[in-house]
């Protein structure tokens, strides 16, 4: 397991990143930069046109909204909508206590992913997985411990550690591909099947820190003490994640969300240097291969970098609940989608408060135009959330109706009514 596998393919892909990592002597030593010029790898089109170039007329509501097409109401789904708050999930987890078993076994992935679909009928069905799932496929084994959570026993700190990495082996992720295919068949076009990945910076925090952290001191220090090593790692992750996204789309995902969960831990100028360029490259690569697939970018604590996030070229920006929705729309403009941003804690409130919060969201849609809005939480569903509240959230969301006339005249104030 080293860099020797598919070296010419791997090198040509990295040389197209344009992220200034080639100054590291490591890549010469490992044979990444051969003598003579390096010819770019030609990017092939998506293998399954239906997944990458779907018909707009048959697209699910969420896909239409993500693209900015006319819709009669904002579509709704929830991050972490499958999980421990559901009794059905807890019952299954008792029989299968290993999270990795649950998230890496096709039958279990499908069953868990469909639990909220069968219970609440959201407009998006996201695959039950984890942002760390693809790590072993490119040379980073990990465990999930009961108390510590994800643990990487050999964190990457030095140039020598990069030798353990190799190009992503998608054959090791067939359980993801098969699950997406089954989910696509199960929900048809009634809902969007959603895939997701972690952004390079966020994945790198786990690989460098050795697991979860509250301070990010090791990786932030690495930006200054070993920048060439960190850039090499981020470049490797960029190629792997881009291929993983395309793989998910080819397998049936209508839409893919990129979680830069810990990008908000960086000062804006450092996010510009250490996260944004790699997301830019991922978006560019996916756009070339699957141009019609909407991409969503979510960063926890993104209030200070909304405008920067828009420059990545994604279709939708996910807002957390600390950002005022109306202010977010003003800052981002009407030419990009917004997703969010109900406070997850609201779901612990009386059902009337849940409905009021959704109605408040709709008033923002009313003032900004009915397109390009996806109703979601500002973060994932919290453990202990009452299932009744989740059901009410989706029931109220489905009751929303947008005046069709406003779809044709977005510059005029649309009339939005909330019905039952």
N, C-alpha and C positions, 0 to 999 in steps of 0.2 A: 504494500500500500504506500505508494509514493508518487512523486511527480512524473514518473516515467510513463504512466499510462496516458495514451493519446496526447503526447507532448506537443506535437505540431498543432493540433486542433486547439489545445489549451492555450498555447502561447499566442496564437493569432487572435483568439478571442480577447485575451487580456490586453494585447497591444492596441486594441480598438477602444479601450476604456477611456484613454485620454486623461488619466487621473494622476499623472506625474509620479508613478511608483517606480519607474524604470531606473531611477537613480540608485536604487539598492543593488549592491553587488551580488546579493543572494541570487538574483534571477540569472545572472551570467554564470555563477558557479553551478547552478542547478540545470543549466542548459536551456533556460526559458527564452533567452535571446540568442538565437543562432547567428552564425556568420551570414552576412548579406541581408537584404531587405526582407521584411516580413509582410506577406500578402494577407490582406484582411480575409476573414472567413465570410463567404457569401451566406446571407441569412435566408433560409428557406421559408416559404409561406407555411401557414398553418396546415397541418395534415388533414384536419377535419373541418371543412368549410362551414358546416352547420354550427359548430361550436364557436368559430371565430367570426363568421360572417352571417349571422342569423338574420332572418327576415324581420324588418321592423314591425310589420303588421301582426306577427305572431309573438313578438317579444313580450315577456312578462312585464307587469306594471313597473316594477322596480328598475328594470333595464331601461325602459322608456324614460322614466324620471331621471335616471343617471345621465342619459344622453341629452336631456333637455327637450324631449318630445312632449307633445300635449298629453296630459293625464287628467282624469276626472277627480282624483284625490291624491294626496301624498301617500306613497307606499310606506309600509312600516315593517320593521323587524328589530331584533334586539341583539346586541353583542352578548355573548355567553347565554343565549336563549336556551341552549341545552346544557344542563348541569345540575349541581347539587340541590338547588331550590326545588326541583321536581321530585315528587315521590317516586315516580317510575324510574328515574335515574338512580336514586338511592337504593332502590330494590335491586336493580341490575348490578350496581357497584358492590353490593353485598356478595353476590355470586362471583364477581370478577373484581377483586379488590385492587388489582394492579392498574394504575392509570395508563401505563404504556400498553398493556394488553387491550384495554378499552379503546385506546386511540390508534392502535396499530393492527387491529383485527377487523377485516372488512365487515363481517356480519354485525359486530358490535358497533362499529362506526355508523353504519346505516341505521341501525335500530335507535341509537342515541340521537342521531341527527334528525330523525323523523319524529321523535317524541314531542317536541314543541309544535311541529307541523300538524300532527294529529290532534293535539290538544287545543291549539290556538289559531291555526291557519294564518301565520304571518305571511307577508309578501316576499320574504326571503328565507331560504333554508340553507344555513351555513353548515359546512361539513364539520363534524366533531373531530378536532385535531389539536395540534399545538404548534406554536411557531418554532419550537425546537425539533419537531419531528424529522425534518430532513437532515439534521446534523450528521448522523452516522453514515448517511449516503455520500458525504464528501469528506469523511475522515475524522469526525469529532464524536466519539462515543459519549453518552451521558446516562445518568441514572436519575430517578426521581425518588427521593427519600421522604418518608412520612412527615418529618418535622422540617427538614431543611429545604424541601422542594427540589428543583433541578440541581444536580451536582455534576460538574465536569472535573474529573479527577486529575486530568493533565491540562491545566490552563495554558494558554499560549502567551508567552512573554518575550521570546527571543527568536531570532532568525532561524535558528536550528529547529524550533518548534513548527515552523511552516512546512517542513518536509512531510509531516503527517497528513497534510491536506492533499486531496486529489479531486479531479473533476467530479461533479455530481453523477452518481450512478442511479438513474431513474428506475432501473429494474428493482432496486431495493425499496422503492416507494410505490409499488404496484397496488398495495392495499389502499392508497390514496386515490389512484386512478380508477380502480374498480369501484370504490365507494361512490365517487362522483358520477360514474356512469349509471350506477343503480339509482342514485338519488335523482338524476335527470329523468330516468324512466318513471320513477315513482310519482314525481310531482308534475311531470310534463311541462306545460307552459303556464300552469296555474300559479307558480311562484318561481322566483329566480333562485337557481342553485349558486351558492356563493362559496368561492375558495378564499384562502387567505395565506399570507406569508408574513414573516418578520422582516423589517428593513435591515440593511447591513449593519448600521450602527447598533441597533438594538440587539441583534444576534451576537455581534462582537462583544457586547458588554458581558454576556454570559460566558463566552469563550475565554475572555481575558480575566474576568473576575472569578471564574470557577463556579458560578452560580448566581443566585440573586444577591443584590446588594442595595444598601440604602445611601451609600456615599459615592460610588463610582470613582473612587480615588485611584485605583490601579489603571483603569483605562484612560481616565483624564490625564493622569501623569504620563502615560505612554504617548499621548499626543505630542509631548515635548521631549521625552527621553528616548523614544524609539519610533519616531513618526514613520520611517520607511517600513518598519515591520507592521505597524498598524494599517498603513495604506495598502500594503500587500494583502493583509488579511481581508480588509474591506473590499478590495478589488476581486479577490477570490469569491467572497460571499456574493458580490454583485452578479457575477456570471452565473453562479449556482442558483441564486434566487430567481433571476430572470428566466432561466431554463425551467425552473420549478413552476413558475407562474404559467408559462406556455403549456407545460405538461398538464396542469390543472384545467386550463381552458380546453385543450384538446380532449380531455377526459370528460368534459361536460359542464364545467363551471361557466355560468353566464357572465359573472362579474367576479373580480378579485379585489380584496381589501389588503392594503399594505399597512401593517402595524409598526410604526416607529415609536413604540410604546415609551421608550426611554430617551427619545430625541428631545423631549421637553426638559431633560436634565442638563442640556447643554445651553450655554449662553447663545444668543442668536448668531453672533459672529462665528462661533465655533460650530454651530449647526450648519452654517453655510460651507464650512470647510470639511467637516467630518461626517456629515450625513447627506446633505442635499445633493452633492455631485453623484453619489452612488445611486440614490433614488432616481435622479435624472436619467442615468444610464439605463436603469431597469425599465423605466417608462418608455424610453426611446426604443429599446430592444423589443419590448412587448408590442408597441405600436407598429413596428415593422412587420412582425409576424402575425399579429391578431389585431388589426386596426379598429375593429368594431367592438372590442371587449372593454367595457367601462372599468376604470381603475379608481379605487377609493383610497385616500391616504388619511390615516388617523394617527394623531400624536396626543398623548395625554399631557395636558398643560401647554396647549399650543397657542394661547392668547397672544404671546409676543412674536409669533412667527407666521401668522396666517398668510400675509402677503407673500412671504418667502415660499410657503407650501404651495401656493397657487402656481409659482414659477416652475414647479417640477413637471407640469403638463398633465397632471391627473385630471379625471373628470369630476370628482367629488371630493370635498374636504369634510372630514368628520370633526365636529366641534365637541369639546367636552362641556360639562354643565357650568363651568366657570366663565364661559364666554357668552355674552349677551347675543342672542340669535340675531336680533335686528342690527346690532353693531357689526356682527360678523358678516352679514349680507352686505352692508354698506361698504365694508372694507374689501370684500372679495369681488363685489360687482355681481351682475346678473348673468354673466357668461360662464359660470361654473356652478356645479351642484354643491349643495350643503346637506350634510347628514347630522342628525342629532336632535336635540341635545338635552333631553329631559334628565334631571337629576335622578339617578337610580334609587336614592332614598325616598323619593316621592311615592314609590310603590309600596312603602310601609304605611302610607297615610290612608285616610278614608277614601273610598272609591270616588267620592265626589271631588276630592282634591286631585286625584289622578286625571279625571275628566277635565277639570279646570286647567290643569297644566297643558294638556293636549290642545285645548281650545286656545290657550295663550299662544302656543306654537303656531296654530293655524292663522291667528291674526297677523303674525309676521309674514306668513305665506301670502296673506291677503295684500299686505302692503308692498311686497317685493315681486309679486307675480307668481302664478301657480306652478311654473315649471321648475325643474332642478331642485326639488326638495324631497328628502327621504327622512321620515320620522324614525327616530331611534333614541336610545339612551345616550347620555354623555359619556358613559363607560359601561362595563359589563353588568349584567344582572347580579345582584349581591346574594350571597348565601343567606337563606332564611326568608327571602322574598316570598310573600304569599302568592300562590298560583292564581288565586282569585283576582288579585290585582293585575297580574300579567294578562289574564283573560280579558279583564275590563279594558286594559290599555288597547288591546287589539280590537275589541268590539267597538270602542269609541272611534278608533282610527278608521275602521271600515265604514263608519257612519258619515264620515266627512264627505262633502260634495263641493266641487268647485264649479262655479258658473262657467259653462262652456264658452260664453262670449269673451270671457277674460283671457282665454287661451289665445285668441286671435288678436287681442289688444292688450298686451302685457304692460304697455306704458300707462294704461288707465287703471284705476283702482279696481281690482276684481271683487266680486261679491262672493263671500264664502259663507255657507250656512252649515250648521252642525245639526244633523238630524238623527233619528234613531231607526 
